[in-house]
Amino acid sequence: MLLIVGYIIVIGSVFGGYLLAGGAMGVVLRALPIEMLIIGGGALGAFLVTNPVSTLKATAASFPKLIKGSKYSKARYMELMALLYDLLQKARKEGLMAIEKDVEEPQNSPIFQKYPTIGTDHHVTEFITDYLRMMVSGNLNAHEIESLMDSEIETHHQEAHKPAAALQRLAGALPAFGIVAAVLGVIKTMASVGQPPAILGGMIATALVGCFLGIFLSYAVVDPLAGLLEQKNDEDSKELQCIKTTLLASMQGYAPQVAVEFGRKVLYSNHRPSFGELEAHVKGKK
């Protein structure tokens, strides 16, 4: 919703200010098809050349994610930590082997089924079960598991960053293609130097529209999308860091209620439940 509102404000402010200043939209609209062909086509071609197929697919898949808004909320994080608490509490009471079936078949686990928001998230479920499986095996210590977790989170962040980086490169290229469109317009104008001043003025205006469009598309459209996508990637990593901190605290001997408190402290303040809220939620889910 904020994405749409933001673009409405941008378009309204830029073109509204232009109209209030006495600008003629007819000049812009007449130049728009040709200038968009030069700028948009050139930028799209460069985008395809610069990025591998995997990045192109990831970038296309990221647009619904931008439109939907953030899936992270206080309620989601409380479910996550309640799930971790139940798993760690069961392991503490009955031994690590007691959660082996939950880890191997999370889709059939009563604990995972109790928290559908997390249990249906394949990536998060896989991250939790992979490291619980290592804890059950007992072959790795806390420092080794922490190193593996850090490597996986870093790899996840790098992969998730690729679409944002691709959009940032596209945003950086758009002003240059705007200049290309403007230069071509100037060349056309210079080739028609014998025309009346009114015609030459219209041709120069058309050329300048290209320069304007390149800058506008870069800073008002594409670059904000890249920034928003990067913020969403940070949120994804933050959830994994919460899981990591909770599991490592448990491996170091802390009780489940203390381990989830470690994880709670990692979260951003705008989504972090209070100690009382988390405790009440965990007790209510028992």
KOLLO-161970 format. One record per residue: residue in one letter; x, y, z of N, C-alpha, C, O, CB in turn. Coordinates in steps of 0.001 Angstrom, whole numbers, padded with zeros to 6 digits, always signed. Glycine has a CB too. Layout:
N
AXYZXYZXYZXYZXYZ;...
//
This chain:
286
M+000828-001200+000000+000000+000000+000000+000872+001264+000000+000634+002194-000771-000942-000002+001220;L+001884+001282+000875+002777+002441+000928+003527+002634-000385+003842+003759-000774+003772+002288+002074;L+003813+001511-001071+004495+001588-002365+003653+002381-003356+004164+003265-004044+004785+000175-002917;I+002364+002064-003428+001466+002750-004355+001305+004218-003956+001361+005112-004802+000091+002051-004393;V+001104+004454-002656+000946+005826-002166+002194+006653-002474+002104+007806-002895+000664+005830-000647;G+003352+006046-002257+004608+006748-002525+004744+007154-003978+005146+008280-004273+005778+005886-002134;Y+004409+006237-004903+004520+006559-006323+003491+007613-006742+003769+008453-007598+004346+005294-007163;I+002305+007564-006134+001301+008594-006428+001819+009974-006014+001652+010956-006737-000035+008280-005700;I+002456+010028-004827+003011+011298-004355+004123+011789-005283+004187+012972-005616+003548+011148-002921;V+004994+010872-005695+006103+011250-006581+005575+011806-007901+005961+012895-008327+007022+010039-006846;I+004689+011045-008543+004160+011474-009853+003360+012769-009718+003489+013683-010533+003271+010365-010470;G+002525+012829-008668+001718+014029-008464+002569+015260-008201+002279+016340-008716+000761+013820-007317;S+003621+015101-007400+004467+016249-007072+005264+016726-008276+005333+017927-008538+005413+015896-005938;V+005866+015794-009010+006720+016171-010143+005897+016796-011270+006180+017905-011723+007486+014943-010668;F+004877+016064-011712+004111+016560-012865+003123+017652-012447+002801+018539-013237+003356+015401-013544;G+002644+017581-011200+001786+018656-010709+002545+019964-010614+002028+021015-010992+001204+018296-009354;G+003774+019905-010107+004598+021108-010050+004909+021651-011429+004940+022864-011635+005884+020824-009314;Y+005139+020746-012381+005420+021161-013761+004216+021889-014359+004363+022915-015023+005789+019937-014633;L+003031+021347-014113+001813+021983-014643+001542+023319-013969+001138+024280-014624+000606+021059-014461;L+001767+023379-012643+001544+024635-011924+002496+025734-012394+002171+026921-012356+001708+024416-010424;A+003680+025306-012839+004655+026275-013343+004348+026714-014766+005074+027525-015341+006048+025691-013282;G+003267+026176-015336+002877+026568-016686+003385+025646-017761+003300+025976-018944+003353+027934-016966;G+003918+024486-017383+004434+023546-018361+003319+022907-019170+002194+022764-018690+005251+022479-017675;A+003633+022529-020384+002657+021903-021278+002896+020402-021311+003955+019951-021748+002744+022503-022708;M+001919+019624-020853+002059+018168-020833+002060+017583-022237+002550+016474-022452+000940+017544-020017;G+001513+018326-023193+001475+017815-024556+002866+017517-025100+003061+016537-025818+000776+018801-025457;V+003831+018364-024758+005208+018157-025220+005750+016841-024685+006362+016062-025417+006117+019327-024782;V+005516+016600-023388+006005+015372-022753+005322+014145-023345+005978+013152-023657+005775+015422-021233;L+004009+014217-023498+003249+013062-023989+003597+012723-025436+003635+011549-025804+001752+013331-023870;R+003849+013731-026251+004224+013461-027646+005590+012803-027736+005820+011945-028588+004219+014755-028461;A+006491+013207-026858+007851+012660-026899+007955+011310-026199+008894+010550-026435+008823+013638-026265;L+006989+011017-025339+007097+009848-024470+007313+008519-025202+008217+007780-024812+005870+009748-023644;P+006536+008168-026241+006722+006839-026864+008134+006612-027407+008746+005576-027148+005725+006660-027994;I+008646+007592-028163+009966+007419-028767+011058+007422-027698+011971+006597-027736+010232+008526-029800;E+010960+008351-026747+011985+008436-025697+011988+007182-024817+013048+006707-024410+011756+009687-024828;M+010799+006652-024528+010718+005428-023727+011279+004232-024493+011870+003328-023901+009265+005154-023314;L+011089+004232-025813+011664+003156-026628+013185+003187-026530+013820+002151-026334+011214+003282-028109;I+013770+004378-026666+015235+004501-026608+015756+004166-025215+016675+003361-025065+015674+005922-027005;I+015162+004790-024195+015665+004623-022822+015314+003237-022274+016176+002515-021771+015086+005718-021898;G+014017+002881-022383+013574+001595-021837+014193+000418-022565+014646-000540-021938+012069+001493-021901;G+014212+000489-023895+014796-000609-024667+016284-000757-024422+016789-001866-024248+014545-000401-026140;G+016993+000382-024409+018435+000318-024152+018744-000217-022761+019639-001044-022590+019058+001694-024320;A+017991+000264-021761+018221-000187-020379+017881-001668-020218+018594-002406-019537+017385+000652-019394;L+016775-002101-020856+016395-003515-020767+017449-004405-021408+017816-005441-020853+015034-003750-021437;G+017939-003997-022587+018983-004787-023227+020231-004892-022376+020806-005972-022239+019332-004196-024562;A+020656-003767-021797+021833-003786-020924+021587-004636-019688+022492-005321-019212+022217-002364-020510;F+020351-004594-019161+019979-005403-017990+020110-006892-018301+020596-007663-017472+018534-005079-017541;L+019675-007295-019500+019772-008705-019891+021222-009134-020081+021595-010257-019740+018984-008952-021178;V+022037-008235-020627+023452-008558-020842+024200-008688-019515+025065-009552-019364+024117-007483-021716;T+023860-007823-018557+024615-007744-017307+024339-008905-016363+025227-009316-015617+024303-006455-016611;N+023122-009437-016385+022710-010402-015364+022501-011798-015928+021979-011948-017033+021442-009935-014696;P+022906-012830-015172+022636-014207-015600+021150-014530-015482+020388-013777-014876+023461-015204-014766;V+020752-015645-016062+019336-016032-016070+018795-016188-014652+017660-015801-014373+019144-017341-016849;S+019603-016753-013757+019143-016959-012377+018791-015636-011697+017809-015556-010960+020218-017691-011564;T+019594-014602-011946+019317-013290-011356+018084-012659-011989+017295-012009-011302+020527-012360-011518;L+017915-012846-013300+016728-012321-013981+015457-012951-013408+014466-012262-013166+016815-012583-015502;K+015498-014264-013195+014334-014956-012622+014080-014492-011188+012936-014258-010798+014543-016488-012655;A+015150-014362-010410+015003-013921-009019+014456-012498-008947+013657-012179-008066+016350-014002-008287;T+014889-011646-009876+014396-010270-009902+012914-010235-010244+012148-009501-009620+015190-009431-010909;A+012507-011027-011234+011086-011090-011608+010248-011628-010450+009142-011148-010201+010892-011976-012861;A+010782-012633-009741+010046-013228-008626+009946-012299-007423+009090-012489-006559+010704-014520-008209;S+010824-011288-007363+010834-010394-006207+009747-009329-006269+009415-008740-005240+012178-009729-006089;F+009181-009065-007450+008196-007988-007560+006910-008262-006773+006412-007350-006112+007857-007761-009012;P+006347-009482-006817+005185-009735-005947+005502-009528-004477+004654-009070-003712+004675-011149-006154;K+006717-009862-004085+007151-009672-002702+007135-008190-002322+006801-007837-001191+008559-010258-002498;L+007496-007331-003267+007496-005894-003002+006079-005358-002867+005810-004501-002024+008232-005148-004111;I+005180-005860-003693+003809-005363-003698+003041-005821-002459+002242-005068-001902+003089-005824-004959;K+003288-007058-002034+002545-007627-000903+002841-006926+000415+001995-006919+001310+002861-009094-000768;G+003987-006355+000547+004371-005789+001833+005073-006822+002693+005221-007977+002294+003152-005242+002561;S+005498-006410+003861+006290-007270+004732+005434-008352+005384+004318-008092+005834+006980-006439+005803;K+005975-009569+005425+005285-010663+006115+005686-010741+007584+005134-011538+008342+005582-011995+005425;Y+006639-009921+007979+007157-009992+009347+006359-009080+010268+006087-007923+009949+008647-009612+009385;S+006000-009625+011401+005205-008897+012385+005513-009464+013766+006182-010489+013900+003677-008993+012066;K+005019-008790+014770+005197-009269+016143+004555-010642+016316+005102-011506+017001+004596-008267+017152;A+003392-010842+015693+002688-012123+015814+003507-013256+015197+003566-014351+015756+001303-012042+015140;R+004137-013003+014054+004945-014043+013415+006139-014409+014295+006451-015587+014468+005428-013576+012026;Y+006800-013402+014844+007965-013684+015671+007582-014406+016961+008346-015234+017457+008698-012392+015997;M+006406-014098+017507+005966-014824+018705+005698-016287+018378+005993-017170+019183+004700-014175+019301;E+005139-016545+017195+004936-017935+016771+006270-018645+016599+006430-019792+017017+004136-017990+015459;L+007219-017966+015986+008537-018556+015775+009180-018940+017099+009682-020054+017246+009440-017589+015013;M+009168-018032+018056+009842-018302+019324+009069-019295+020184+009664-020030+020973+010044-017010+020090;A+007738-019319+020033+006954-020344+020727+007263-021725+020157+007347-022700+020903+005442-020044+020613;L+007434-021813+018833+007820-023077+018199+009177-023548+018704+009339-024709+019080+007853-022925+016671;L+010148-022644+018713+011481-022994+019204+011432-023412+020677+012109-024353+021092+012446-021808+019022;Y+010628-022702+021449+010497-023029+022873+009949-024446+023047+010473-025218+023851+009577-022008+023584;D+008905-024791+022305+008311-026126+022434+009305-027220+022042+009400-028248+022713+007049-026233+021567;L+010040-026995+020960+011030-027986+020531+012135-028149+021573+012511-029270+021917+011638-027583+019179;L+012648-027038+022068+013741-027097+023043+013260-027640+024387+014006-028334+025078+014361-025708+023231;Q+012031-027330+024758+011479-027844+026004+011290-029357+025935+011575-030068+026898+010149-027159+026320;K+010813-029838+024805+010653-031285+024622+012011-031985+024664+012156-033045+025273+009938-031586+023285;A+013015-031370+023999+014365-031950+024013+014950-031939+025417+015662-032869+025795+015289-031188+023056;R+014664-030910+026187+015209-030798+027544+014577-031828+028484+015261-032408+029328+014984-029379+028092;K+013273-032048+028332+012563-032969+029221+012776-034432+028849+012938-035290+029717+011088-032658+029208;E+012772-034707+027520+012782-036098+027075+014084-036514+026400+014260-037677+026037+011644-036329+026135;G+015003-035549+026232+016255-035838+025547+016195-035430+024089+015121-035359+023492+016591-037311+025659;L+017358-035165+023528+017403-034685+022145+016809-035681+021158+016243-035284+020140+018828-034379+021753;M+016935-036972+021454+016411-037970+020517+014891-037900+020413+014311-038394+019446+016836-039373+020948;A+014239-037285+021409+012774-037203+021399+012263-036322+020275+011126-036487+019834+012268-036675+022729;I+013081-035385+019799+012632-034477+018730+013108-034949+017354+012939-034241+016362+013143-033049+018995;E+013700-036140+017295+014234-036620+016020+013137-036737+014962+013342-036357+013809+014920-037974+016211;K+011975-037262+015351+010883-037409+014387+010345-036053+013963+009982-035867+012802+009756-038259+014978;D+010290-035094+014899+009849-033736+014546+010791-033108+013528+010364-032384+012628+009766-032849+015803;V+012077-033398+013685+013093-032820+012805+013069-033478+011430+013188-032803+010408+014483-032963+013431;E+012913-034796+011411+012952-035519+010144+011675-035346+009331+011717-035335+008100+013195-036984+010397;E+010539-035212+010012+009261-035070+009312+008480-033892+009888+007455-034096+010539+008430-036375+009416;P+008945-032667+009662+008257-031510+010251+006816-031359+009765+005966-030829+010480+009025-030244+009937;Q+006544-031833+008534+005184-031715+008004+004198-032571+008784+002996-032308+008762+005156-032108+006535;N+004701-033605+009483+003838-034483+010289+003999-034232+011787+003392-034924+012604+004145-035945+009982;S+004806-033254+012140+005082-032983+013551+003941-032179+014177+003553-031144+013636+006416-032225+013704;P+003394-032641+015317+002346-031867+016001+002836-030473+016416+002060-029517+016442+001854-032631+017238;I+004130-030369+016740+004666-029071+017160+004665-028096+015994+004211-026961+016139+006091-029224+017724;F+005164-028519+014847+005183-027637+013680+003765-027328+013195+003492-026219+012737+005999-028273+012547;Q+002868-028307+013297+001492-028088+012867+000775-027075+013756-000169-026418+013317+000730-029403+012863;K+001227-026950+015013+000618-026007+015939+000930-024562+015560+000238-023636+015983+001091-026287+017355;Y+001979-024380+014760+002397-023035+014358+002445-022968+012834+003531-022989+012254+003789-022668+014976;P+001284-022887+012172+001238-022992+010703+001965-021868+009972+002464-022073+008866-000187-023016+010250;T+002030-020683+010579+002717-019574+009908+004176-019927+009643+004707-019632+008572+002628-018290+010755;I+004814-020553+010612+006219-020951+010464+006333-022318+009818+007212-022550+008988+006923-020958+011822;G+005438-023229+010200+005518-024601+009695+005333-024705+008196+005822-025649+007575+004494-025448+010372;T+004628-023742+007601+004424-023772+006146+005474-022966+005384+005458-022924+004153+003042-023245+005809;D+006377-022333+006111+007473-021597+005476+008643-022558+005292+009364-022869+006240+007897-020345+006331;H+008818-023017+004065+009790-024080+003802+011211-023678+004189+011940-024468+004789+009752-024463+002336;H+011602-022457+003849+012987-022045+004096+013295-021981+005597+014337-022463+006042+013257-020679+003447;V+012394-021390+006364+012610-021270+007805+012582-022640+008465+013418-022941+009317+011551-020355+008437;T+011616-023474+008071+011517-024825+008635+012778-025625+008349+013279-026334+009222+010290-025558+008072;E+013290-025515+007133+014509-026242+006761+015702-025754+007580+016528-026560+008009+014798-026078+005256;F+015798-024451+007797+016900-023901+008585+016851-024439+010019+017875-024838+010573+016846-022355+008587;I+015663-024447+010611+015513-024940+011993+015862-026419+012075+016655-026829+012921+014071-024708+012505;T+015266-027221+011192+015447-028678+011283+016874-029102+010955+017381-030057+011543+014479-029387+010345;D+017526-028409+010029+018910-028763+009691+019817-028671+010914+020630-029563+011157+019439-027847+008577;Y+019678-027596+011681+020588-027408+012814+020141-028172+014046+020970-028535+014881+020706-025940+013148;L+018853-028422+014173+018411-029326+015239+018911-030737+014969+019262-031470+015893+016872-029318+015364;R+018940-031112+013689+019458-032435+013319+020934-032564+013726+021364-033610+014213+019296-032676+011790;M+021693-031496+013520+023106-031517+013938+023223-031586+015455+024110-032255+015986+023848-030271+013411;M+022329-030895+016148+022351-030951+017608+022015-032356+018095+022612-032841+019056+021366-029932+018203;V+021057-033011+017433+020673-034378+017815+021821-035346+017577+022065-036244+018383+019427-034833+017030;S+022529-035158+016458+023642-036075+016142+024777-035963+017146+025460-036947+017429+024177-035797+014741;G+024981-034748+017692+026009-034553+018709+027427-034572+018186+028371-034670+018969+025874-035587+019742;N+027600-034479+016875+028946-034550+016304+029644-033198+016243+030859-033143+016055+028881-035137+014921;L+028902-032111+016397+029474-030775+016295+029222-029999+017583+028180-030154+018220+028888-030022+015087;N+030192-029160+017958+029994-028325+019143+029350-026996+018743+029110-026734+017564+031342-028079+019870;A+029078-026171+019742+028357-024915+019506+029119-023984+018566+028508-023324+017726+028094-024205+020830;H+030450-023920+018697+031238-023020+017852+031223-023462+016389+031172-022628+015486+032678-022949+018358;E+031266-024774+016159+031236-025282+014792+029874-025024+014143+029792-024637+012977+031557-026785+014773;I+028811-025244+014916+027471-024999+014390+027260-023505+014137+026640-023126+013143+026402-025535+015365;E+027775-022658+015033+027662-021212+014840+028353-020781+013551+027837-019939+012816+028262-020462+016037;S+029526-021362+013278+030246-021026+012054+029450-021434+010813+029400-020694+009830+031620-021703+012045;L+028829-022618+010865+028007-023070+009747+026795-022158+009552+026439-021805+008428+027551-024516+009972;M+026170-021786+010671+025013-020895+010591+025396-019550+009966+024684-019033+009105+024412-020677+011987;D+026511-018997+010403+026969-017716+009859+027210-017813+008355+026863-016908+007597+028251-017261+010569;S+027815-018933+007937+028090-019116+006509+026791-019222+005713+026677-018646+004631+028950-020370+006283;E+025817-019953+006242+024556-020111+005524+023787-018795+005462+023223-018453+004422+023700-021189+006186;I+023760-018059+006565+023048-016775+006579+023709-015798+005615+023028-015056+004906+023017-016179+008008;E+025047-015802+005594+025769-014914+004672+025490-015291+003218+025288-014417+002375+027286-014967+004949;T+025478-016600+002925+025172-017054+001563+023750-016677+001177+023497-016219+000062+025366-018575+001442;H+022824-016874+002109+021432-016496+001864+021318-015004+001569+020597-014597+000657+020555-016866+003069;H+022033-014191+002348+021976-012743+002154+022563-012349+000796+022027-011478+000111+022729-012022+003286;Q+023664-012996+000415+024288-012681-000876+023362-013036-002033+023234-012265-002984+025623-013427-001025;E+022715-014202-001957+021800-014611-003013+020590-013673-003081+020155-013275-004162+021341-016058-002788;A+020058-013331-001905+018891-012452-001867+019238-011045-002328+018369-010314-002802+018307-012406-000461;H+020506-010660-002194+020938-009307-002570+021068-009138-004086+021065-008009-004576+022272-008984-001903;K+021181-010227-004828+021417-010131-006267+020333-009340-007008+020678-008474-007812+021516-011515-006853;P+019032-009597-006773+018021-008775-007469+018116-007297-007112+017968-006437-007981+016625-009279-007141;A+018363-006995-005835+018494-005595-005425+019695-004945-006107+019617-003806-006566+018630-005489-003891;A+020802-005675-006171+021995-005140-006830+021747-004933-008323+022221-003960-008909+023194-006082-006619;A+020998-005860-008937+020681-005721-010368+019835-004477-010611+020055-003754-011582+019941-006977-010889;L+018860-004224-009726+018018-003027-009872+018823-001756-009625+018586-000734-010269+016824-003087-008904;Q+019772-001817-008694+020620-000648-008437+021482-000320-009655+021670+000848-009996+021513-000893-007207;R+022004-001363-010306+022788-001128-011530+021908-000547-012631+022335+000330-013382+023445-002438-012015;L+020671-001047-012720+019739-000522-013718+019428+000945-013436+019376+001767-014351+018438-001351-013737;A+019221+001261-012151+018958+002658-011780+020138+003549-012137+019949+004688-012563+018654+002769-010281;G+021353+003039-011965+022538+003813-012313+022697+004021-013810+023304+005001-014243+023758+003139-011773;A+022150+003095-014608+022300+003196-016060+021244+004086-016702+021487+004663-017762+022240+001822-016678;L+020082+004206-016080+018975+004935-016712+019298+006408-017021+018947+006872-018106+017761+004872-015816;P+019953+007170-016115+020292+008553-016489+021198+008624-017719+021083+009535-018538+020971+009255-015320;A+022100+007648-017835+022996+007638-018992+022218+007401-020279+022496+008025-021302+024079+006565-018825;F+021239+006493-020226+020416+006278-021417+019540+007490-021701+019210+007757-022856+019546+005028-021248;G+019161+008226-020659+018441+009482-020858+019292+010492-021600+018803+011227-022459+017997+010058-019522;I+020582+010522-021257+021507+011413-021959+021661+010985-023418+021733+011818-024321+022881+011428-021258;V+021711+009654-023630+021798+009145-025003+020592+009621-025817+020740+010081-026949+021876+007593-025008;A+019395+009506-025226+018181+009948-025921+018240+011449-026197+017848+011915-027268+016923+009607-025090;A+018741+012201-025203+018836+013657-025383+019835+014009-026482+019569+014891-027298+019245+014336-024063;V+020967+013337-026509+021989+013610-027527+021447+013299-028916+021670+014057-029861+023269+012784-027254;L+020740+012188-029035+020139+011857-030337+019143+012931-030767+019049+013271-031946+019439+010484-030275;G+018404+013459-029793+017470+014537-030094+018182+015798-030538+017716+016489-031443+016613+014834-028892;V+019312+016105-029906+020093+017277-030296+020662+017092-031707+020686+018027-032508+021236+017528-029282;I+021117+015867-031995+021638+015587-033339+020552+015823-034384+020797+016423-035431+022165+014134-033433;K+019345+015339-034079+018213+015543-034991+017917+017037-035157+017630+017507-036258+016956+014804-034469;T+017993+017763-034053+017727+019211-034096+018772+019937-034950+018434+020790-035771+017714+019799-032666;M+020044+019586-034743+021126+020238-035494+021038+019942-036985+021444+020750-037821+022484+019791-034960;A+020499+018767-037300+020339+018422-038727+019187+019189-039363+019049+019213-040586+020105+016914-038891;S+018357+019818-038525+017203+020577-039038+017340+022058-038721+016346+022751-038507+015891+020035-038445;V+018577+022538-038693+018846+023893-038229+018183+024965-039092+018031+026104-038651+020328+024127-038190;G+017791+024616-040302+017143+025582-041168+015663+025782-040897+015032+026644-041507+017322+025174-042564;Q+015110+025005-040000+013680+025092-039686+013370+026360-038886+014275+026955-038300+013225+023846-038898;P+012104+026776-038858+011722+027947-038064+012002+027726-036576+012040+026584-036119+010236+028271-038275;P+012202+028821-035809+012510+028695-034382+011480+027890-033591+011850+027159-032672+012630+030057-033779;A+010207+028010-033928+009174+027284-033184+009355+025780-033323+009181+025036-032358+007779+027690-033668;I+009702+025338-034519+009919+023899-034745+011187+023435-034037+011205+022379-033405+010011+023589-036261;L+012245+024232-034149+013495+023874-033460+013292+023815-031950+013830+022932-031283+014606+024884-033799;G+012516+024754-031410+012249+024748-029974+011531+023484-029543+011827+022921-028490+011430+025962-029585;G+010576+023034-030366+009863+021787-030052+010788+020581-030093+010659+019664-029282+008707+021579-031026;M+011722+020584-031037+012663+019463-031145+013626+019427-029967+013951+018357-029453+013449+019552-032453;I+014076+020595-029545+014961+020661-028366+014205+020210-027117+014763+019508-026274+015514+022105-028168;A+012937+020611-026996+012125+020193-025851+011978+018673-025823+012060+018049-024765+010736+020861-025900;T+011759+018087-027002+011641+016627-027088+012929+015948-026634+012894+014937-025932+011298+016197-028525;A+014060+016511-027039+015352+015946-026629+015532+016012-025120+016028+015065-024510+016502+016683-027320;L+015130+017127-024516+015276+017287-023071+014335+016373-022285+014629+016007-021147+015025+018732-022684;V+013198+016003-022896+012288+015050-022249+013002+013715-022017+012812+013070-020986+011010+014839-023110;G+013821+013313-022984+014585+012067-022821+015496+012116-021617+015561+011163-020841+015405+011781-024062;C+016202+013227-021457+017099+013384-020308+016298+013338-019007+016698+012692-018038+017892+014715-020409;F+015149+014041-019004+014290+014050-017816+013802+012641-017477+013844+012232-016317+013089+014984-018033;L+013339+011898-018491+012795+010569-018237+013841+009617-017651+013541+008843-016742+012234+009989-019520;G+015064+009679-018174+016119+008817-017645+016362+009072-016170+016470+008133-015382+017406+009023-018420;I+016448+010346-015796+016680+010698-014385+015475+010326-013533+015629+009798-012432+016983+012204-014242;F+014272+010602-014040+013048+010329-013281+012890+008827-013023+012622+008410-011896+011815+010873-014035;L+013057+008024-014071+012906+006576-013912+013949+006007-012947+013672+005074-012194+013017+005879-015273;S+015134+006577-012984+016203+006093-012113+015916+006377-010647+015846+005459-009829+017522+006723-012507;Y+015751+007652-010320+015688+008059-008909+014288+007999-008297+014146+007938-007075+016216+009450-008773;A+013262+008017-009135+011904+008020-008596+011207+006669-008710+010209+006432-008030+011086+009062-009297;V+011725+005770-009570+011041+004497-009786+011921+003301-009416+011572+002537-008516+010601+004384-011237;V+013049+003130-010094+013827+001896-009947+014654+001884-008663+014671+000881-007949+014743+001714-011147;D+015339+002983-008364+016190+003002-007164+015388+002793-005871+015863+002072-004994+016948+004329-007086;P+014200+003385-005708+013405+003080-004510+013019+001609-004405+012965+001062-003303+012154+003923-004498;L+012747+000956-005550+012432-000472-005523+013623-001285-005031+013462-002222-004248+012007-000952-006914;A+014817-000925-005490+016023-001620-005045+016232-001448-003547+016582-002400-002850+017246-001110-005807;G+016017-000228-003051+016167+000016-001620+015159-000752-000792+015499-001286+000264+016039+001483-001331;L+013910-000815-001263+012870-001555-000548+013180-003043-000521+012981-003708+000496+011504-001317-001192;L+013669-003563-001640+014010-004984-001707+015152-005311-000762+015153-006368-000133+014380-005382-003138;E+016118-004421-000657+017242-004635+000259+016757-004659+001712+017253-005450+002515+018310-003534+000071;Q+015803-003809+002050+015250-003817+003405+014540-005138+003705+014649-005667+004811+014278-002644+003590;K+013822-005664+002728+013132-006940+002910+014139-008082+003075+013894-009016+003838+012197-007221+001718;N+015253-008014+002374+016287-009025+002534+016883-008993+003936+017187-010037+004514+017380-008828+001496;D+017050-007792+004479+017546-007663+005851+016574-008289+006849+016994-008894+007835+017779-006186+006200;E+015286-008143+006593+014285-008758+007472+014372-010275+007428+014242-010940+008456+012877-008307+007079;D+014595-010829+006220+014761-012279+006093+015949-012760+006923+015853-013754+007643+014951-012675+004614;S+017063-012049+006818+018269-012431+007558+018057-012297+009063+018574-013100+009839+019461-011571+007117;K+017301-011286+009473+017066-011074+010900+016322-012253+011520+016605-012637+012654+016279-009784+011123;E+015369-012830+010781+014642-013990+011301+015583-015180+011494+015494-015895+012492+013489-014372+010352;L+016483-015385+010534+017443-016482+010657+018401-016238+011825+018786-017180+012518+018235-016653+009347;Q+018783-014988+012042+019658-014668+013179+018962-014927+014507+019602-015338+015475+020111-013207+013109;C+017659-014690+014558+016883-014979+015768+016908-016476+016075+017102-016879+017222+015423-014490+015609;I+016711-017297+015038+016755-018759+015212+018143-019187+015650+018298-019988+016573+016360-019486+013904;K+019147-018649+014982+020537-018988+015310+020850-018688+016769+021398-019537+017472+021503-018222+014401;T+020515-017506+017226+020826-017092+018600+020113-017973+019615+020691-018330+020642+020438-015625+018819;T+018859-018327+019335+018080-019167+020253+018676-020567+020356+018854-021087+021458+016617-019252+019792;L+018986-021179+019215+019525-022537+019230+020909-022590+019878+021210-023525+020621+019596-023089+017810;L+021742-021601+019603+023075-021580+020207+022991-021390+021716+023768-021993+022457+023926-020469+019585;A+022061-020562+022179+021881-020378+023619+021477-021689+024278+021920-022002+025383+020828-019295+023901;S+020632-022452+023591+020236-023758+024122+021422-024713+024177+021584-025444+025154+019116-024364+023272;M+022248-024712+023142+023426-025584+023122+024412-025240+024230+025144-026104+024712+024120-025494+021775;Q+024425-023975+024628+025338-023549+025689+024778-023814+027088+025384-023432+028089+025647-022073+025538;G+023617-024470+027148+023090-024914+028431+021984-024075+029028+021525-024371+030131+024169-024976+029380;Y+021539-023035+028338+020471-022204+028884+019123-022906+028743+018888-023639+027782+020438-020837+028180;A+018250-022671+029705+016906-023236+029671+016135-022649+028489+016441-021542+028044+016158-022964+031004;P+015127-023385+027969+014378-022897+026805+013816-021491+026967+013870-020695+026030+013256-023832+026509;Q+013275-021172+028149+012701-019840+028339+013765-018750+028285+013475-017617+027903+011963-019772+029666;V+014985-019087+028663+016088-018128+028571+016615-018065+027140+016960-016990+026650+017225-018509+029548;A+016676-019212+026471+017171-019270+025093+016310-018415+024159+016835-017694+023311+017199-020727+024598;V+014973-018500+024320+014117-017689+023453+014236-016204+023793+013992-015349+022942+012657-018141+023572;E+014606-015903+025020+014844-014507+025386+016071-013971+024658+016091-012813+024241+015023-014366+026914;F+017101-014813+024502+018269-014436+023697+017825-014099+022276+018232-013084+021713+019325-015580+023680;G+016977-014972+021699+016498-014747+020341+015638-013500+020235+015722-012775+019244+015717-015945+019861;R+014815-013239+021236+013946-012057+021226+014763-010776+021152+014373-009825+020475+013053-012037+022473;K+015882-010749+021838+016698-009532+021892+017331-009188+020544+017733-008045+020326+017785-009688+022937;V+017423-010159+019643+018040-009930+018332+017116-009142+017407+017586-008469+016489+018412-011265+017680;L+015799-009222+017643+014819-008663+016720+014819-007143+016734+015199-006514+017722+013439-009176+017057;Y+014386-006564+015615+014219-005116+015550+013133-004687+016526+012171-005422+016752+013872-004662+014109;S+013282-003507+017101+012390-003062+018169+010943-002911+017711+010024-003109+018506+012878-001751+018725;N+010722-002559+016425+009337-002353+015968+008545-003647+015852+007316-003615+015799+009338-001653+014631;H+009242-004800+015810+008563-006095+015734+008840-006972+016951+008317-008083+017038+008985-006825+014477;R+009639-006500+017873+010046-007330+019008+008941-007371+020068+008553-006322+020581+011360-006796+019624;P+008429-008554+020405+007450-008629+021495+008134-008371+022827+009334-008605+022973+006745-010006+021511;S+007374-007894+023788+007938-007698+025124+008106-009046+025806+007571-010056+025349+007039-006767+025977;F+008847-009055+026889+009053-010298+027634+007710-010874+028079+007476-012078+027973+009969-010057+028858;G+006836-010006+028577+005537-010465+029055+004669-011008+027934+003994-012022+028111+004817-009343+029754;E+004678-010346+026777+003884-010805+025641+004346-012175+025177+003530-013052+024897+003966-009805+024489;L+005659-012356+025097+006173-013655+024649+005879-014754+025656+005507-015864+025278+007674-013573+024401;E+006044-014451+026921+005785-015440+027962+004314-015859+027963+003999-017044+028074+006179-014884+029337;A+003420-014881+027839+001995-015190+027806+001629-016014+026579+000798-016919+026656+001179-013908+027832;H+002251-015698+025447+001973-016427+024214+002455-017872+024332+001738-018796+023945+002644-015733+023012;V+003649-018074+024857+004204-019418+025006+003338-020243+025945+003034-021399+025651+005651-019357+025529;K+002944-019671+027057+002126-020396+028011+000743-020694+027427+000164-021746+027700+001998-019600+029311;G+000221-019773+026632-001083-019980+026041-001091-021062+024982-002138-021644+024699-001575-018710+025457;K+000082-021344+024383+000182-022340+023321+000477-023736+023861+000454-024709+023107+001257-021938+022338;K+000749-023839+025143+001086-025151+025698-000102-026109+025595-000004-027263+026013+001532-025014+027167;
//
